[in-house]
């Protein structure tokens, strides 16, 4: 039997133009199942109607393409069980309910970060910083047109370390380090200490400021003794009024800082020659000069030549 063609959906001409918003990778059927969960059977629309209203009234909501990044194991487990319980409707409905609660919980984490980001952009008594490191595979050196030859195909190249700290409403801070510098808790503390120094030089009284930190949910960067001891020492010495450390759930950590890394990666694809960390610094400066940052008017790019052992100071 030939497959029926979907009818064309006309976008409502009276609806206002909105910015395109990317949803996590998924399917419209999953959102329909969640819609059925919170809607009574008498008022629940059919899936064709749900699909038609979505495309006509909310065309700006689009699914992000799947990537090679690791996915949330809780989401994978729920999706697999929902698919396997097609003949057990009561158990399937319970799994959909648990899956919906998990998605609502991770969204609440993001909403808290968005709220603190908005407060920080007012430049008041709250400063929100998000820190992360870029994929090292993007920064293999040396990069040259000569090295694309087949003879160099199996060449093992060192990888530079590029970290970013966004002080929302204030600045972007990039740190570039060579491959022989360990990317551990000490490097994360160096990035954060440098950001605090810049804030102080801008006249911000950190002793009367509440700092909200957002990091990856991994013990390699900041969720370790180095990072926690550093922020505790700053608060105990009354250098900062308070520090809140927040970590998004594993598999749900894609945020605005990753969007910046994606833009930088696309710009880096046009760079044909890259030899040293200083070349990487100049490349990032050129990227910042050509990119518009609506809320952070200043960008800093430094080369980090060494890290201190911050555990000796506590």
C-alpha positions as CSV (number, residue, x, y, z in Angstrom):
1,X,0.0,0.0,0.0
2,X,1.5,3.3,-1.0
3,X,2.5,5.7,1.8
4,X,0.2,8.6,2.2
5,X,1.7,12.0,1.8
6,X,1.5,14.5,4.6
7,X,-0.8,17.4,3.9
8,X,0.8,20.8,3.6
9,X,0.6,23.0,6.7
10,X,0.2,26.7,6.2
11,X,1.8,28.9,8.9
12,X,-0.6,31.3,10.5
13,X,0.1,34.6,8.8
14,X,-1.1,36.6,11.9
15,X,1.4,35.1,14.4
16,X,4.4,37.3,15.3
17,X,7.9,36.4,14.1
18,X,9.9,34.7,16.8
19,X,13.5,33.6,17.1
20,X,14.2,30.0,16.2
21,X,14.6,27.8,19.3
22,X,16.4,24.5,19.2
23,X,14.9,21.6,21.2
24,X,17.0,18.6,22.3
25,X,17.3,15.8,19.7
26,X,14.0,13.8,19.8
27,X,10.7,13.2,18.0
28,X,7.4,14.9,18.0
29,X,5.7,11.7,19.1
30,X,7.5,11.9,22.4
31,X,6.0,15.3,23.1
32,X,2.6,14.1,22.1
33,X,2.8,11.3,24.6
34,X,3.7,13.8,27.3
35,X,0.8,16.0,26.2
36,X,-1.6,13.0,26.5
37,X,-0.3,12.4,30.0
38,X,-1.4,15.8,31.3
39,X,-4.6,16.1,29.3
40,X,-7.9,14.3,29.9
41,X,-9.1,11.8,27.3
42,X,-12.1,14.0,26.5
43,X,-10.0,17.0,25.7
44,X,-7.0,15.3,24.1
45,X,-6.4,16.0,20.4
46,X,-5.3,13.4,17.9
47,X,-1.7,13.2,16.8
48,X,-2.4,14.6,13.3
49,X,-4.1,17.6,15.0
50,X,-1.2,18.0,17.4
51,X,1.3,17.8,14.6
52,X,-0.6,20.3,12.5
53,X,-0.9,22.9,15.3
54,X,2.8,22.5,16.2
55,X,3.9,23.3,12.6
56,X,1.4,26.1,12.0
57,X,1.6,27.9,15.3
58,X,5.1,27.1,16.6
59,X,7.4,26.6,13.6
60,X,10.3,28.3,15.5
61,X,10.5,25.2,17.7
62,X,12.9,22.9,15.9
63,X,14.7,19.7,16.9
64,X,18.5,19.9,17.1
65,X,20.4,17.4,15.0
66,X,21.9,14.5,16.8
67,X,25.6,14.7,17.5
68,X,28.4,12.4,18.7
69,X,28.2,13.8,22.2
70,X,27.3,11.3,25.0
71,X,23.6,11.3,25.8
72,X,21.8,11.1,29.1
73,X,21.5,7.5,30.2
74,X,18.3,8.2,32.0
75,X,16.6,9.4,28.8
76,X,18.0,6.4,26.9
77,X,16.6,4.0,29.5
78,X,13.2,5.6,29.5
79,X,12.9,5.7,25.7
80,X,14.0,2.1,25.5
81,X,11.4,0.9,28.0
82,X,8.6,3.0,26.5
83,X,9.4,1.4,23.1
84,X,9.5,-2.2,24.6
85,X,6.3,-1.8,26.6
86,X,4.0,-1.1,23.6
87,X,1.8,-4.1,24.6
88,X,1.5,-3.1,28.3
89,X,-0.3,0.3,28.2
90,X,-0.4,0.8,32.0
91,X,3.4,0.2,32.4
92,X,4.1,2.2,29.3
93,X,2.1,5.2,30.7
94,X,4.0,5.0,34.0
95,X,7.3,5.1,32.1
96,X,6.1,8.1,30.2
97,X,5.3,9.8,33.5
98,X,8.7,9.1,34.9
99,X,10.4,10.3,31.7
100,X,8.3,13.5,31.8
101,X,9.3,14.1,35.4
102,X,13.0,13.7,34.5
103,X,12.7,16.2,31.6
104,X,10.9,18.6,33.9
105,X,13.6,18.3,36.5
106,X,16.5,19.0,34.1
107,X,14.5,21.9,32.7
108,X,14.1,23.4,36.2
109,X,17.9,23.2,36.5
110,X,18.3,25.2,33.3
111,X,15.6,27.7,34.3
112,X,17.6,28.4,37.5
113,X,20.7,29.1,35.5
114,X,18.8,31.3,33.0
115,X,17.4,33.3,36.0
116,X,20.8,33.9,37.5
117,X,22.2,34.8,34.1
118,X,19.5,37.5,33.7
119,X,20.3,38.9,37.2
120,X,24.0,39.0,36.3
121,X,23.4,41.0,33.2
122,X,21.9,43.8,35.3
123,X,25.4,44.2,36.9
124,X,24.0,44.3,40.4
125,X,25.0,42.3,43.4
126,X,24.9,38.9,41.6
127,X,27.6,37.7,39.1
128,X,27.0,34.5,37.2
129,X,29.9,32.7,35.6
130,X,29.9,29.6,33.4
131,X,33.2,27.8,32.7
132,X,34.0,24.9,30.3
133,X,36.7,23.6,28.1
134,X,36.5,23.2,24.3
135,X,37.0,19.9,22.5
136,X,40.7,19.3,22.2
137,X,40.3,17.5,18.9
138,X,39.6,20.9,17.3
139,X,43.0,22.3,18.4
140,X,45.5,19.8,16.9
141,X,48.8,21.4,16.1
142,X,50.7,22.0,13.9
143,X,48.1,22.8,11.2
144,X,49.4,23.5,7.8
145,X,48.3,22.8,4.1
146,X,51.3,20.5,3.8
147,X,50.1,18.2,6.6
148,X,47.0,17.2,4.7
149,X,49.1,14.8,2.6
150,X,48.7,11.1,3.0
151,X,52.2,10.6,4.4
152,X,51.1,12.6,7.5
153,X,47.8,10.8,7.9
154,X,48.9,8.7,10.9
155,X,50.8,11.5,12.5
156,X,49.9,12.0,16.2
157,X,49.5,15.7,16.8
158,X,49.5,17.4,20.2
159,X,46.4,19.2,21.2
160,X,46.1,22.6,22.8
161,X,43.8,23.3,25.7
162,X,41.3,26.1,25.3
163,X,39.0,27.1,28.2
164,X,36.3,29.7,28.4
165,X,34.7,31.6,31.3
166,X,31.7,33.8,30.5
167,X,30.9,36.4,33.2
168,X,27.4,37.3,32.1
169,X,27.0,41.0,31.5
170,X,30.7,41.6,31.9
171,X,33.2,39.8,29.6
172,X,34.4,36.6,27.9
173,X,37.7,35.1,29.1
174,X,39.7,32.6,27.0
175,X,42.7,30.8,28.3
176,X,45.0,28.8,25.9
177,X,47.5,26.4,27.3
178,X,50.0,24.0,25.8
179,X,49.5,20.2,25.8
180,X,52.0,19.6,28.6
181,X,50.0,21.6,31.1
182,X,47.5,19.3,32.9
183,X,43.8,20.2,32.4
184,X,42.7,19.5,36.0
185,X,41.3,21.2,39.0
186,X,44.2,23.6,39.2
187,X,43.7,24.8,35.7
188,X,40.0,25.4,36.4
189,X,40.9,27.4,39.6
190,X,43.4,29.5,37.5
191,X,40.6,30.4,35.1
192,X,38.2,31.3,37.9
193,X,40.9,33.3,39.8
194,X,41.7,35.2,36.6
195,X,38.0,36.1,36.2
196,X,37.8,37.3,39.8
197,X,40.8,39.5,39.2
198,X,39.3,41.1,36.1
199,X,36.1,41.8,38.0
200,X,38.0,43.5,40.8
201,X,39.9,45.7,38.3
202,X,36.6,46.7,36.8
203,X,35.6,48.1,40.2
204,X,33.3,45.4,41.4
205,X,33.3,44.9,45.2
206,X,33.3,41.1,45.4
207,X,33.0,41.3,49.2
208,X,29.4,42.5,48.6
209,X,28.7,40.2,45.7
210,X,27.0,36.8,45.4
211,X,28.7,34.6,42.9
212,X,26.9,31.9,41.0
213,X,29.1,29.3,39.3
214,X,28.0,26.9,36.6
215,X,30.3,24.0,35.6
216,X,30.2,20.7,33.9
217,X,29.1,17.8,36.1
218,X,32.5,16.2,36.1
219,X,35.2,15.8,38.8
220,X,38.0,16.6,36.4
221,X,37.3,20.3,36.2
222,X,35.7,22.0,39.2
223,X,33.7,19.4,41.1
224,X,36.7,18.4,43.2
225,X,38.8,19.4,46.3
226,X,40.7,22.1,44.4
227,X,37.6,24.0,43.3
228,X,35.6,23.6,46.4
229,X,38.5,24.6,48.7
230,X,39.2,27.6,46.6
231,X,35.7,29.1,46.8
232,X,35.3,28.2,50.5
233,X,38.6,30.0,51.3
234,X,37.4,33.1,49.4
235,X,34.1,33.2,51.3
236,X,35.8,32.4,54.7
237,X,38.3,35.2,54.1
238,X,35.4,37.5,53.2
239,X,36.8,38.2,49.8
240,X,33.4,37.2,48.3
241,X,30.1,37.3,50.1
242,X,28.8,34.0,48.9
243,X,29.4,31.4,46.2
244,X,26.9,28.9,44.8
245,X,28.2,26.0,42.7
246,X,25.8,24.5,40.3
247,X,26.1,21.5,37.9
248,X,23.7,20.6,35.2
249,X,22.7,16.9,34.9
250,X,24.9,14.7,32.8
251,X,23.7,14.6,29.3
252,X,21.8,17.9,29.6
253,X,24.7,20.3,29.8
254,X,24.5,22.0,26.4
255,X,24.2,25.7,27.1
256,X,25.2,29.1,25.7
257,X,28.9,28.4,26.2
258,X,28.7,25.4,23.9
259,X,27.1,27.6,21.3
260,X,30.2,29.9,21.5
261,X,32.5,26.8,21.1
262,X,30.4,25.8,18.0
263,X,30.9,29.2,16.4
264,X,34.6,29.2,17.2
265,X,34.9,25.7,15.7
266,X,33.3,26.9,12.4
267,X,35.7,29.9,12.3
268,X,38.6,27.6,13.1
269,X,37.8,25.4,10.0
270,X,38.8,28.4,7.8
271,X,42.2,28.8,9.5
272,X,44.8,26.9,7.4
273,X,47.9,27.6,9.5
274,X,48.2,27.1,13.2
275,X,51.6,26.3,14.8
276,X,51.9,27.5,18.4
277,X,49.7,28.5,21.4
278,X,50.4,32.2,20.4
279,X,48.9,31.5,17.0
280,X,45.8,30.1,18.8
281,X,45.6,33.2,20.9
282,X,45.7,35.4,17.8
283,X,43.1,33.2,16.1
284,X,40.7,33.6,19.0
285,X,41.2,37.3,19.1
286,X,40.3,37.5,15.5
287,X,37.2,35.5,16.1
288,X,36.1,37.8,18.9
289,X,36.7,40.8,16.7
290,X,34.3,39.5,14.1
291,X,31.7,38.1,16.5
292,X,28.9,40.1,18.1
293,X,28.4,39.6,21.8
294,X,25.2,41.4,22.7
295,X,25.7,41.4,26.5
296,X,29.4,41.1,27.0
297,X,31.3,44.0,25.4
298,X,34.8,42.9,26.3
299,X,36.7,39.8,25.5
300,X,40.1,38.7,27.0
301,X,42.4,36.0,25.5
302,X,45.5,34.9,27.4
303,X,48.1,32.2,27.1
304,X,48.4,30.2,30.3
305,X,52.0,29.0,30.6
306,X,51.8,27.3,34.0
307,X,49.4,26.5,36.8
308,X,49.9,26.7,40.5
309,X,49.1,23.9,43.0
310,X,46.2,25.6,44.7
311,X,45.9,22.9,47.3
312,X,49.0,24.2,49.0
313,X,47.2,27.5,49.8
314,X,44.4,26.0,51.7
